[in-house]
Amino acid sequence: MFDKLKTVEKRYDDLNELLSDPKIIAHQSEFQKYAKEQSDLTPIVNRFKDLKNFIQQLEDSKKILEEEKDPEMLEMAEEDLAQVELQKRKAEEDLKLLLLPKDPRDERNVIVEIRAGTGGEEAALFSTDLFRMYSRYAEEKKWQVEILSSNLTGKGGFKEVIFNISGKGVYSKLKYEGGTHRVQRVPDTESQGRIHTSAVTVAVLPEVEDVDIKINPSDIKIDVYRASGPGGQSVNTTDSAVRLTFVPTGMIVTCQDEKSQHKNREKAMKVLRARLYDAEQQKAHDEQDSERKQQVGSGDRSERIRTYNFPQERVTDHRIGLTLHKLSAIMEGALDEVIDALNMHFQSEALKGTK
């Protein structure tokens, strides 16, 4: 690992020189490329400096132990040695994680799909709550949220809502949110005060560009129709709603939120590209990555990943055994503690795979 870290450190120094070169500064795209690479290497280089300092401190403490005769000074040196040894080990573990290959999709925007599952109206209402939770989290992170498609029930719940979240590092934070989210609470309509269990599925897809996946226009069937709201209420007097069918697989995407047929088609295409890309990635994982499945599960969206228990103010993520009694705060978007724990867990699992 030390040799690899020295190589990273040298590259970092080379980048510093490149970024001060007037020729590079004059070419904005090239300058930005090198600046991003330098930014990515900075945490590794800084932690490597810490490691080298700890190693030097250990050597100094060992010299003191060899030369010192005073019992009190020896005791202090031994305490320092133990403390620095712990710091050194922590720096080494941090660096192992930092050197793991990054998911190339981490910086991408995402398309999130939330669908009510078992539980009828209560599941639809919880879909709305989850949409609000992720929207609040995005707001805290200074990300942008745009609804691409939605299907409301008569009581204001979402049967389905598809939305785009854009900003810095969105996929790196939200990529483990996909799965079945279970809610346990007393519905407003429950007169006996009984707790009901409902389920909502969440899919998190990295947004893709045309270069990521090529779609033959002849493979897409496009239908336009008049948009309608809950209960059949007409919300538009023109054929602006769009239904795309990807003929080879039968995959269907609809969008009717915009008054413009053109905008609805653009949004539907964005969702279709993301779903097709996700399907390709899943197929590749299924064929190549049985070891990963053993470590972190199949990733199948039917798996229950989290339970939100309102009477007990409890949230439990079943994949990592994390339980927090702060449900109200989490539903208001305070997701960092859960998301950071998930990222740390899956990074540690990936690290095991490199040993």
PyMOL commands that set and color helices and strands:
alter all, ss='L'
color gray80, all
select helices_A, chain A and resi 2-19+22-26+28-67+71-98+120-140+170-174+217-219+230-232+261-288+290-296+327-331+336-352
alter helices_A, ss='H'
color red, helices_A
select strands_A, chain A and resi 110-116+144-152+158-166+179-185+196-206+220-225+241-246+251-255+304-309+314-317+322-324
alter strands_A, ss='S'
color yellow, strands_A
deselect
rebuild
show_as cartoon
